[in-house]
Amino acid sequence: MRPLPEQPAAPAADANPARPLLPREDPFLEAPKKLRLLAPGTIIRSREVELAFLGLIPQQVSAWQVVYRSTDLNGEPEAATTTVVLPSGADPSEPRPLLAYQCAIDSLSDRAFPSYALRRGSRSWGSIPSLEFALLAGMLRKGWALSIADHEGLLGRFGAAREPGHRVLDGIRAALAFEPLGLRPSTPVGIMGYSGGGMASSWAAEMAPGYAPELNIVGAALGAPVGDPGETFIRLNGTFFAGLPAMVVSGLRSGYPGLARVVHEHASFEGRRRLERLEEFSTVMAVIRHRGDDFDDFLDAPLADVLATPEILHVFEDLRLGQHVPTCPILMTQATHDQIIHIEDVDAQHRRYLEGGATVHYIRDRTSEHLTLHPLALPVMIDWMADRFAGRPAPSGTHTVTSVALSLRTLWGYVSMATAAARTVAGRALTER
């Protein structure tokens, strides 16, 4: 996978580390004219960047942005971006695994894209990826290399089918070929994410057998992976979290012409204006501004009738996870009382994986809800992934537990995670343990 001759992939210094450009304004991320001639995963260009927690606290890690060729929802070539990271002082000649971590971008605004939110000088208040770096610190201290893709693409297609998987997998290809990381084609690769990141990770695991069979993917840890975005839309409409499905509708209009037509024909002027405004909102702002919104109030026909149109049914069917079966071992974690992603939808995704012959270890947590399960389940996910990297046999089966936190191994994991997070907040070196 060779880079374009006129745009070498050798790392280049960041031109403006104090105040990075937004991705849609940054010419560094633009696609070259010869993009169609490149194989998926081919590196187009790269640059070294400085990461900072919340955009303010510089992190002592080695990090680069890599732009590479990928494939969108309709099979068309596109330029995508991943941020690749090594622990402080890591020796690239030493073998190490690669973890593709998918942030819960959950926003259409490019301020929430990891390539922007993780950089020093970024202004991404209210976005989730800027907070998630404190969780990634524990993975870096294990010595793992990270690939953190902008899995929604430059258009911010939150919730789209297939293409998040393409971007993640091509980001892995680019990371393996990126010389400063010192990785090899046979490097063991893991996939991990929670919520919107769990959904993107699900697509990566499902697309891998057909789209990137050469990758040595040893496991995928899927936290609250949504399962059925269409059902989630229906359940969240009119609730405190109504802004989340509204963002999905807004983001998917560019990828699904039928959906765009239905919105144009049936949404009121105010409804269309609210969808357009969502393109600039952070996750937190979208939830607060659109809490309690009911789509029925912005349509000229009953919502049930609009949802029954062929165009919308096609979108809902296309978005449903579990229609492709991963071949790597899977860990799924889900709160039984999740207020955003219903347990029934994740149960159904799990069931579809089992029916296809996948090896799945499914943990259902009775005590947690959506926001608390992310940090509480992370030590379980990290330990499970460490076992996959070590080549240990993958467990399977379904376990409904009072809490994932109630084990000595998990409690020790919290100590390690808290230590790494404290080093992040203090700006101390995230060296390999």
N, C-alpha and C positions, 0 to 999 in steps of 0.2 A: 504494500500500500504506500505508494510514493506521494509526497506532497507535490503541488503544482510547481513547475520549474520557476515561474515568475513570482511565486510567493512561498519562499522556503519556510520550513517548519522549525528552524532553529529558534530557540527562545529569544525574544526581544524584550527589552525593558519597557515597563508600562510608561506611557508618555505622560500621564497625569494622575499619579497615585493619590494626590490630595482630594480630588473630586472627580470620581469616575463618571464617564458618560453613561446615560441610560442605554440599555441594549439596542433599542430601536433607533437611537441616534448615533451609535458607535460604528464608524466605517470598518473597524477591525472585524466585526461580526458579519459583514456582508458576504453574500455568495459570489464567487467568481463566475465569469462568463462561461468557462469550460466545465462547469459543475457536472453536467450530464455525462461527461466522459470519464468521470472518476468512479471507482468502486465504492460502495458503502463503507464508511469507516476511514476512508483516506483522509489524512491530515492535510488541511489547507494552510493553516498558519498557527502560530502559538506565541505567547508572551508570558513573561514572569509577572506575577501580581502579588500584592501584599494584602493579606486577609486581616480582618479585625472583627472582634466580637461586637455586635450592634453597630458596626461601622466606626467604632471609637477606640477600642482597645486592641492595639496591634498584636498579632499572634506570631509566635516564633515557630513557624513552620515553613516548608518550601512548597510553593504553590504556583501553578501555571494555568492559564486558560488555553484550551485547545479547540480550534474551530475545525470541523470535519464534515464530510459529506454524509447525509442521512436521507431518509425517505419519509414523506408525509403520509397523511391519511389515504390519499388517492394514488399512491405509488409514484408520485413525482419527486425528483431529487430536490433537496434543500440543504442549506448550511445550518448546522447545529453546533452547540457549544457545551463543553464540559469543563469544570474546574477540577484539576487533578492535584492531589496533596500528598506530601510525604511528611513523616514526623521530623522534628528538628534534629539536624545532624545525622539523618539516615544515610547509610552507605548504599548507593544504587547497585553496587555489585553484590550485595547480600540478597538472597532470595526472600521474597515476601509475597503474601497473597494480595489480591486486589478486591476491594469491596466497592460495588456500585451502590451508592446510597442515594435514594430519591427523597428529596425534601418534600414536605407538604406545602407546595407552592400555593395551591388553593386560592388563586387570584389571577386576574387577567392583566394586572399592571406589571410592567417589566421591572418595577421597583422591587417586586417580590422574587424575581428570578435569582437563583443562587449566584450566577455570574456577576450580578450587581450587588445583591444583599450581603454577600460574604466579604466584600472588599472594603478596605479602609477608605473612609470618607463617604460611604454610601449613606443615603437617607431613605430608609425603608421601614420606618416606624409602623407597627401594626402588621408586619409580615411575619410569617412563621420561620422561614429559613434563617433569618438573622438570629433567632433564638436557638435553632437546632445545632448550631456549631458547638455549643456547650455540651451537647450529647455526643457529637462526633469526636470530641476530644478523647474519650475513653477508647475509641477504636484506633486512633492514631497512636496512643500510648502502647497499644498492643503491637505496634510495628506495621500495621496494615497500610497499604497505599489506598487512597480513596479516589473515586471518580464520581463527581456530583454534577449530573447533567441538568441543563435547562430542559426538562422533559416535556414542557408544554410548547416548546418552539417559540420563535419570535412573535407569532401571532397570539400567544397566550390561549391556546385551545384547551382550557380546563375541562377535563372529563372526556376528551376525544378517545375513540377506539384505536387500538393498534399502534398509532404513531408514537406514543410515549415509549412503548417497547422498542421501536426502531431506534429512537434517539438514544435510549439507554444502552442498547446493544452496540450501536455504532460508536458510542462514547467509550465503551469497553475496548472495542477494536482499536480506536485511536490511542487510548491509554497504553495498551500493550505494545503499540508501535512507537510510542513517544520515548525517545532515547534517555532523557534525564531521569525517568522513573526506573530504568534498568530492568523492566519486566520482560518476560519471555512469552511466546505464543502459548506455551503449555501452563502458564501461571494459573493456579486455582483461583476462580472468580466466585464471589458471592454477591447476591442481590438483596437489598433490604430497604424498607420504607414503611411509613405509618400513615394511615388515613389517605389523603390524596397521594402521598408518596407510596403507600401500600398498594393503591390502585395502579399507579405507574409501574411499580415493581411486579405486580401481577401480569400486566401486559408484557413486560420484558421476559418473565418466565414462560408465558404462553407462546410468545413469538419466537423464542430462541431455537426450538427444534427445527423450524422451517426457515427462519431468517438468518440465523447465525450458528449453524450446527457445529462449526469448528471450535467454538469457545468452550473452555473447560469450566463450565458452570457447575459448581459442586453443591449449591443450595440457594434457596430463596426464602427469606424471612418476611412474611407479609403481615403487618399489623393493621387491624381494622381496615381491610382492603376494599370496602364498599360493597362488592358483590354484584349489586344490580343498581346502577345509577338511576335508571328510570323509576324504580320503586322508591328510591331515596328522594327523588324529586317530588313524587306524590305525597310522601309522608311528611316532608319538611315544609311544604307549601302552607303558608298561614301560621307557621310556628316562629319562635324566636330566631331560628336559624334559616329563615326563608331566603336570606341573601345568598346563601350558598347555591341552591339550585338556580336562582336567578343568574348568578355568574356563569353557571354551566350553559344555560340557554344563550346568554350573550356571547360567550366564547365559541360556541359550536356553530354559530350562524355562518361563519366563514368557511367551515368545512362541510356543512350539510345544506346545499341549496334549497332542498325541500323545506327544511326547518325555517330558513330565512324567508321563504315565501309565505309560510303560515304566519310567522310573526308579522310580516308586512301587511298581510290581509286581515288579520284578526286583532292585532294589538292596537290599543289606542295611541294617540300621539304621546300622551304622558307615559304610557307603558314602554314605548320605543325609546323615549328620552331617558327613562330610568335604566334601561339595558345599556345604552351608550355610556352613561355616566359610570357604570360599573367597571368599565375598561380602565379607569384611573384609580379605583379604590383598592386599598389593602384589604386583607381578609377581615381584620377586626372592624374596619370602617364599613365594609359591606354588610357584615352581620348587624352592626348597630343601626345603620341607616335604614335597613330593609327588614328589621325585626317585625314579625307579624304580617308582612305583606301577603296578600292573597292574589294569585294570578287572575282569579275571577273578576277582580275589580278593574283589570286593565285590558279586558277582552270584550269583543262585541258578540260573543257566543259563550255558552257555558263551558267551563274548563273541561268537563268530561267529554263534551263533543269535540273540542279541539284535540284533546289527547287521543281520541279515537280515529283521527285522520290517518291515512296511509303514510304520510310523510313522518308524522311523529312516531307512529308504531315502528317504522323502519329504524329511526334513530334509537329508540329504546332497545330494540332487539340488537342493534349493532354494538351498543355500549355494554351489553351484559357480559360479565366475565365468566370464565369456565367453559366457553365454547371451543377452546383450544386447550390441550392438556400438556402441562409441563412434564418434562422428562427428568428434571433434577428433583432432589428431595425438597419438600416444602414444609415450612413451619407457619402456622396461622395462629394469631392471637386476637381475641375479640371479647369485649365486655358484654355480658348478657343484658345489661341495662344501659347500653350505649344510647344516648339521647339524639345522636346524629345518624349513625349507621345502624340499622336494625339488625339484631342477631339473626333473624330469619333469612336475610339476604346473604349474609356470610355463611350461614349453614348451607344454603343452597349452592353457593360457589364451591364450598368444601365437598358437597355431595357430587357435584359435576366432576370435580377432579378425581374423586375416588372411582366413579363410574368409568372414567377414562383410563384407570390403572395407575394413577399417580401415587407416590409415597408421601403421605401427609401426616404430620403431627399437629393436631388441632387442640389448642388450649382455650377454654371458655372461662372467663373470670366473672364471678358473681358479685364482687364487691365494687369493682372499679366502674367508671363511666368513660366517655370518650377521651376527655382531656387528661385524666389521671393515668389511664392505662399506658399511654405513650412512655413516660419515664419509668413507670413501675415494671413494665414488661421488657424494657430495653436490656437489662442484664440477662434475662432469659434468652432473648434474641441473639445477643453477642456470644453467650456461652454456646448456644446451639450452632452458631456460625463457626466459632472456633473449633468445635468438634468436626464440622464438615471440612474445614481447612486442614485438620490433622488427619483426615481420612478415616475417621471412625464411622461405624455403621449408623445410618440414620434411623431414629425411632419413628414409630407410626402409631396411630390410634387417636381417639378423642378423649380429652380429660376436662371435666368441668370442675373447677377448683374454687374454693372460697376466695382466695387471692393469690396471684402469682408471687406476691411478696413473702409468703409464709414458707420460706425454706432457708436454711443456713447458707446455701450456695448463693441464693439470690441476695440475701442480706449482705454478704461479703461483696457481691457485685455492686451494691449501692455505695459501699465505702469507696471502692475503686472509681465508680462513676462520679461521686461527689468530689473526690480528690482531683480528678481530671477537670471537672467543671470549675473548681476553685482556681486551678492553674489558668484556665481560660479567662476567667474574670479578672485575674491578677496580671494577665499578659505574660505569664511565665512559660518557659520552653516546654513544648509537648514532645518530650523525648521518648524514644522507644524503651519500654521497660524490659 
